[in-house]
Amino acid sequence: MKSVYVVADNILSPLGRTTEENFANVSNGQSGISLHDDPAMSAGPFYAAMMAEGQLESSWHDESLEQYTKFEQLLILSVQNALDRTSIDISNGRTAFIVSTTKGNIELLEQQENPADAPLQEMELFATAKKVAQYFNYKEDPIVVSNACISGLLAILTARRLILSGRYDHAVVTGADVVTRFVLSGFQSFQAVSSEPCRPFDAERKGVTLGEGAATVILTSDQAYVTPNAIRVGAGAVSNDANHISGPSRTGAELSTAMQQAMKGSGLTPADIGFVSAHGTATLYNDEMESKALHLAGLLDVPVNSLKGYYGHTLGAAGLIEAVIGMHALQQQVVIPTLGFRSLGVPHPVKVSSQISSRPMQHFLKTVSGFGGCNAAMIFSK
């Protein structure tokens, strides 16, 4: 069977405009999370990883981006940076264009004095994806993946399957989400927002920290575009807890099933996995569930990290941003530490990475989970 490779990537976040900037800052232990005090966003101060004022504008190549929303600018700038790293022509009819997001242009709703005046078409996810695709002269219909917080990784999985089916030779997979009053208030209503920067898997964790950003990967099965350092995209799997709209499984069995199917589909065992890039939101129940899933999947001896302490939870972009960091960590044979972690606070002895370390490895496993009980897992290999 033919293989699918990542031949270009980008991360655009509070930690930088390129993957290289992001990876360097993460490797140095720098977080994009800071304290914000904006009455238009929240009645009180809150921690979040948000783009600095002027950060997006400094990335513009022309003033035409003024007509796009912040969400759309994130997508466009990320895709452009990734496209600049490969000669793949996305307008050749053999390239899929896939956009992952959970909320899209939802901030347009809160910008209206009267919600009835909201521009509904601009808030519709497919319309936004088509607008972004047309910026790059993409002629076909784009594909939107919006399945809670597994959207980014599910978009990569969808792209891989479309390429292996023969429908496409290449795929541009991009995802973004923005921190808005709507999103923040939603998590606050669950009393799930941490009063300090999040601390995944830690005994003293207090909840989630939100973040914003974008990431893009360009996939291909055409060996003519594959570079020596390209990452091979292995098998992936999706499962559902069927437990609760916002509460994860109490056993971890369903995420474990996705992990095991991803490994089996890639011909791997737990001993082959260099590290697990976990979802790790730092909420009480998510981290407990993940520890149970890791136990059931036989992965308790494998280093595990969460990148939420660097980026916050970027929702529909999380799976993409974290997968890209994982790919570069794999290439450099390092395991990134879990920022904020001090002492284990989950039921099983998960091997949480607390300091940067080096080890020989060929594969890593990325996992994500989301509202509605959705889970996804995927293998990436050198």
C-alpha positions as CSV (number, residue, x, y, z in Angstrom):
1,M,0.0,0.0,0.0
2,K,1.2,3.5,-0.8
3,S,2.3,5.8,2.0
4,V,1.2,9.4,2.9
5,Y,3.7,11.9,4.0
6,V,3.8,15.4,5.6
7,V,6.0,17.5,3.3
8,A,5.3,21.0,4.7
9,D,3.9,22.5,7.8
10,N,3.3,25.7,9.7
11,I,2.2,26.8,13.2
12,L,0.9,30.4,13.7
13,S,0.4,31.1,17.4
14,P,1.3,33.5,20.2
15,L,4.7,31.7,20.3
16,G,5.6,32.5,16.7
17,R,4.7,32.8,13.0
18,T,6.5,29.7,11.8
19,T,6.9,26.1,13.1
20,E,10.6,26.8,13.7
21,E,9.8,29.7,16.0
22,N,7.2,27.7,17.8
23,F,9.3,24.6,18.3
24,A,12.3,26.7,19.6
25,N,10.1,28.5,22.1
26,V,8.4,25.3,23.3
27,S,11.8,23.6,23.6
28,N,13.0,26.5,25.7
29,G,10.0,26.2,28.0
30,Q,8.3,29.4,26.9
31,S,4.5,29.6,27.3
32,G,2.1,31.6,25.2
33,I,-0.3,31.8,28.2
34,S,-0.6,35.1,30.0
35,L,-3.1,37.0,32.3
36,H,-5.7,39.1,30.4
37,D,-8.0,41.7,31.9
38,D,-10.6,42.6,29.2
39,P,-14.1,43.4,30.4
40,A,-15.4,42.9,26.8
41,M,-14.2,39.3,27.1
42,S,-14.9,38.4,30.8
43,A,-16.1,40.1,34.0
44,G,-12.8,39.2,35.6
45,P,-9.2,38.5,34.7
46,F,-8.5,35.2,32.9
47,Y,-5.5,33.3,31.7
48,A,-5.3,32.5,28.0
49,A,-2.8,32.1,25.1
50,M,-3.9,34.9,22.7
51,M,-2.2,36.6,19.8
52,A,-0.4,39.8,20.8
53,E,-1.7,43.0,19.4
54,G,-0.3,43.6,15.9
55,Q,1.1,40.1,15.7
56,L,-1.1,39.1,12.8
57,E,-0.8,42.4,10.9
58,S,3.0,42.0,11.0
59,S,2.6,38.8,9.0
60,W,0.7,40.4,6.2
61,H,2.3,40.5,2.7
62,D,-0.4,42.9,1.5
63,E,-3.3,45.0,2.7
64,S,-5.9,42.7,1.1
65,L,-6.1,40.7,4.4
66,E,-8.0,43.6,6.0
67,Q,-11.2,42.3,4.5
68,Y,-10.9,39.0,6.4
69,T,-11.8,38.2,10.0
70,K,-9.1,37.3,12.5
71,F,-10.1,33.6,12.2
72,E,-9.7,33.8,8.4
73,Q,-6.4,35.6,8.6
74,L,-5.0,32.9,10.8
75,L,-6.0,30.2,8.3
76,I,-4.7,32.2,5.3
77,L,-1.3,33.1,6.8
78,S,-0.7,29.6,8.0
79,V,-1.6,28.0,4.7
80,Q,0.5,30.5,2.8
81,N,3.6,29.7,4.9
82,A,3.2,26.0,4.4
83,L,2.6,26.3,0.7
84,D,5.8,28.4,0.4
85,R,7.7,25.3,1.6
86,T,6.6,22.9,-1.2
87,S,6.0,23.1,-5.0
88,I,2.7,21.3,-4.8
89,D,0.0,23.1,-6.9
90,I,-3.2,23.1,-4.9
91,S,-5.3,24.2,-7.9
92,N,-4.5,21.1,-10.0
93,G,-7.7,19.3,-9.2
94,R,-5.9,16.5,-7.3
95,T,-5.4,18.3,-4.0
96,A,-7.9,18.3,-1.2
97,F,-8.4,21.5,0.9
98,I,-9.6,20.6,4.4
99,V,-10.4,23.1,7.2
100,S,-10.9,22.1,10.8
101,T,-12.5,24.4,13.4
102,T,-15.0,24.2,16.2
103,K,-16.3,27.8,16.3
104,G,-15.1,29.5,13.1
105,N,-16.3,33.1,12.9
106,I,-18.5,32.9,16.0
107,E,-17.1,36.2,17.2
108,L,-19.2,38.0,14.5
109,L,-22.2,37.2,16.7
110,E,-21.0,39.0,19.7
111,Q,-19.9,42.0,17.7
112,Q,-23.5,42.9,16.9
113,E,-25.7,45.0,19.2
114,N,-28.6,43.0,18.0
115,P,-27.8,39.3,17.5
116,A,-30.4,39.2,14.8
117,D,-28.2,41.4,12.7
118,A,-25.3,38.9,12.7
119,P,-24.0,38.0,9.2
120,L,-25.1,34.4,9.2
121,Q,-23.5,33.4,5.9
122,E,-20.1,34.6,7.1
123,M,-20.5,32.5,10.2
124,E,-21.4,29.4,8.3
125,L,-18.3,27.1,8.3
126,F,-18.4,26.0,4.7
127,A,-18.8,29.6,3.4
128,T,-15.8,30.6,5.5
129,A,-13.7,27.6,4.2
130,K,-14.7,28.4,0.6
131,K,-13.7,32.1,1.1
132,V,-10.3,31.0,2.4
133,A,-9.8,28.4,-0.3
134,Q,-10.6,31.0,-3.0
135,Y,-7.9,33.2,-1.7
136,F,-5.5,30.6,-3.0
137,N,-7.4,30.2,-6.3
138,Y,-8.7,26.8,-5.2
139,K,-11.5,25.9,-7.6
140,E,-13.2,22.9,-6.0
141,D,-15.3,22.8,-2.9
142,P,-13.2,22.6,0.3
143,I,-14.0,20.1,3.1
144,V,-14.9,21.2,6.6
145,V,-14.2,19.0,9.6
146,S,-15.9,20.2,12.8
147,N,-16.1,17.5,15.4
148,A,-15.4,19.3,18.7
149,C,-11.8,19.1,19.9
150,I,-10.8,16.2,17.8
151,S,-11.3,18.2,14.6
152,G,-7.7,19.0,13.8
153,L,-6.4,15.4,14.1
154,L,-9.6,14.0,12.4
155,A,-8.9,16.4,9.5
156,I,-5.5,14.8,9.0
157,L,-7.0,11.3,9.3
158,T,-9.7,12.3,6.7
159,A,-7.0,13.6,4.3
160,R,-4.9,10.4,4.6
161,R,-7.9,8.3,3.8
162,L,-8.9,10.4,0.8
163,I,-5.4,10.2,-0.6
164,L,-5.2,6.4,0.0
165,S,-8.6,6.0,-1.7
166,G,-7.1,7.5,-4.9
167,R,-9.4,10.5,-4.9
168,Y,-6.6,12.9,-4.3
169,D,-2.8,12.9,-4.5
170,H,-2.2,15.7,-2.0
171,A,-4.1,17.5,0.7
172,V,-3.8,20.9,2.4
173,V,-5.1,20.5,6.0
174,T,-5.5,23.6,8.0
175,G,-7.2,24.5,11.2
176,A,-7.8,27.5,13.5
177,D,-9.9,28.8,16.4
178,V,-10.0,32.1,18.2
179,V,-10.6,32.9,21.9
180,T,-13.8,34.9,22.0
181,R,-16.3,35.9,24.7
182,F,-18.7,33.2,23.5
183,V,-16.1,30.5,23.8
184,L,-14.7,31.7,27.1
185,S,-18.1,32.1,28.8
186,G,-19.0,28.6,27.7
187,F,-16.1,27.0,29.5
188,Q,-16.7,29.4,32.5
189,S,-20.2,28.2,32.7
190,F,-18.9,24.7,33.3
191,Q,-16.6,26.1,36.0
192,A,-13.8,24.5,33.9
193,V,-11.5,27.5,33.4
194,S,-8.3,27.4,35.6
195,S,-7.5,30.4,37.8
196,E,-3.8,29.8,36.8
197,P,-2.0,28.5,33.7
198,C,-3.2,25.0,33.2
199,R,-1.2,22.0,34.7
200,P,-2.1,18.8,32.8
201,F,-2.0,15.6,34.8
202,D,-0.9,17.4,38.0
203,A,-2.4,16.7,41.4
204,E,-3.2,20.4,41.8
205,R,-4.7,21.0,38.4
206,K,-7.6,23.5,38.4
207,G,-9.0,23.2,34.9
208,V,-8.5,24.3,31.3
209,T,-6.7,27.3,29.8
210,L,-8.0,28.4,26.4
211,G,-5.8,29.4,23.5
212,E,-5.9,30.5,19.9
213,G,-3.8,29.8,16.8
214,A,-3.6,28.0,13.5
215,A,-1.7,25.2,11.9
216,T,-1.3,23.6,8.5
217,V,0.1,20.4,7.1
218,I,0.5,19.5,3.5
219,L,0.2,15.8,2.7
220,T,1.1,13.8,-0.4
221,S,1.6,10.3,-1.6
222,D,3.7,11.4,-4.6
223,Q,7.3,10.5,-4.0
224,A,8.4,13.3,-6.3
225,Y,7.5,15.8,-3.5
226,V,8.7,13.7,-0.5
227,T,11.8,15.1,1.2
228,P,14.3,13.1,3.3
229,N,12.9,14.5,6.6
230,A,9.3,14.0,5.7
231,I,7.1,12.4,8.3
232,R,5.0,9.3,7.3
233,V,1.4,9.5,8.4
234,G,0.3,6.2,9.9
235,A,-3.0,4.7,10.7
236,G,-5.6,6.5,12.8
237,A,-8.9,5.7,14.5
238,V,-11.9,7.4,16.0
239,S,-14.2,6.2,18.8
240,N,-17.0,7.6,20.9
241,D,-17.7,7.3,24.6
242,A,-21.5,7.5,24.3
243,N,-21.3,8.7,27.9
244,H,-22.2,12.4,28.2
245,I,-22.3,15.6,26.1
246,S,-19.5,17.2,28.1
247,G,-18.2,14.5,30.5
248,P,-15.7,11.9,29.2
249,S,-15.9,8.2,29.7
250,R,-15.3,7.0,33.3
251,T,-13.3,4.0,32.1
252,G,-11.1,5.3,29.2
253,A,-12.0,2.2,27.3
254,E,-13.2,4.1,24.2
255,L,-10.0,6.2,23.8
256,S,-8.0,3.1,24.5
257,T,-9.7,1.4,21.6
258,A,-8.8,4.2,19.2
259,M,-5.1,4.1,20.5
260,Q,-4.9,0.3,20.0
261,Q,-6.5,0.5,16.5
262,A,-4.1,3.2,15.4
263,M,-1.1,1.1,16.6
264,K,-2.5,-2.1,15.1
265,G,-3.3,-0.4,11.8
266,S,0.3,0.8,11.7
267,G,1.8,-2.6,12.6
268,L,3.1,-1.3,15.9
269,T,3.0,-2.3,19.5
270,P,3.3,-0.1,22.6
271,A,7.0,-0.9,22.8
272,D,7.5,0.9,19.4
273,I,6.0,4.2,20.5
274,G,8.6,6.9,21.4
275,F,6.1,9.1,23.2
276,V,2.4,9.9,23.4
277,S,1.3,13.4,22.7
278,A,-1.8,13.4,24.9
279,H,-4.8,15.7,24.9
280,G,-4.2,16.7,28.5
281,T,-6.6,19.5,29.1
282,A,-5.9,19.7,32.9
283,T,-9.6,19.2,33.8
284,L,-10.2,16.6,36.5
285,Y,-12.1,14.1,34.4
286,N,-10.3,14.4,31.1
287,D,-6.9,13.6,32.6
288,E,-8.3,10.8,34.7
289,M,-9.9,9.3,31.7
290,E,-6.7,9.5,29.6
291,S,-4.6,7.8,32.4
292,K,-7.1,4.9,32.3
293,A,-6.9,4.8,28.5
294,L,-3.1,4.7,28.6
295,H,-3.3,1.9,31.1
296,L,-5.7,-0.2,29.0
297,A,-3.7,0.4,25.9
298,G,-0.5,-0.8,27.6
299,L,1.3,2.5,27.3
300,L,2.2,3.2,31.0
301,D,5.9,2.7,30.2
302,V,5.9,5.2,27.4
303,P,6.7,9.0,28.0
304,V,3.6,11.1,27.8
305,N,3.3,14.9,27.4
306,S,0.6,17.5,27.0
307,L,1.3,20.8,25.2
308,K,-1.6,22.7,26.7
309,G,0.7,24.5,29.1
310,Y,2.4,26.2,26.1
311,Y,-0.6,26.9,23.8
312,G,-3.7,26.5,26.0
313,H,-6.5,24.6,24.5
314,T,-6.8,25.8,20.9
315,L,-10.0,23.7,20.2
316,G,-10.2,22.9,16.5
317,A,-6.5,23.7,16.0
318,A,-5.3,21.6,18.9
319,G,-4.8,18.3,17.1
320,L,-2.9,20.0,14.3
321,I,-0.7,22.3,16.4
322,E,0.2,19.5,18.7
323,A,0.8,17.0,16.0
324,V,3.2,19.4,14.2
325,I,5.2,19.9,17.4
326,G,5.2,16.2,17.9
327,M,6.6,15.6,14.3
328,H,9.5,18.0,14.9
329,A,10.2,16.5,18.3
330,L,10.2,13.0,16.6
331,Q,12.7,14.3,14.0
332,Q,15.0,15.7,16.7
333,Q,14.5,12.6,19.0
334,V,13.3,14.7,22.0
335,V,10.4,14.4,24.3
336,I,8.9,17.8,25.2
337,P,8.0,18.3,28.9
338,T,4.5,18.9,30.2
339,L,4.7,22.6,31.3
340,G,3.2,23.1,34.8
341,F,3.4,19.5,35.8
342,R,4.8,18.8,39.3
343,S,3.3,15.7,40.9
344,L,1.1,13.0,39.4
345,G,-2.7,13.4,40.0
346,V,-4.3,10.7,38.0
347,P,-5.3,7.1,38.9
348,H,-2.6,5.3,36.9
349,P,1.2,5.8,37.0
350,V,1.4,7.6,33.7
351,K,5.0,8.5,32.7
352,V,4.4,12.2,32.4
353,S,7.4,14.0,30.8
354,S,8.5,16.8,33.3
355,Q,11.8,17.8,31.6
356,I,13.1,17.7,28.1
357,S,14.8,14.4,27.3
358,S,16.4,12.7,24.3
359,R,15.7,9.1,23.2
360,P,16.0,7.1,20.0
361,M,12.6,6.7,18.4
362,Q,10.8,6.1,15.1
363,H,7.1,6.7,16.0
364,F,4.8,8.7,18.2
365,L,1.1,8.5,19.0
366,K,-1.1,11.6,19.1
367,T,-4.4,11.5,20.9
368,V,-7.3,13.9,21.2
369,S,-10.7,13.9,22.9
370,G,-13.7,16.2,22.9
371,F,-17.2,17.1,23.9
372,G,-19.8,14.6,22.8
373,G,-17.5,11.8,23.8
374,C,-15.4,11.8,20.6
375,N,-11.8,10.5,20.6
376,A,-9.1,10.1,18.0
377,A,-5.6,8.6,17.8
378,M,-3.0,8.6,15.1
379,I,0.5,7.4,14.5
380,F,3.3,9.5,13.0
381,S,6.6,8.0,11.9
382,K,10.0,8.9,10.6
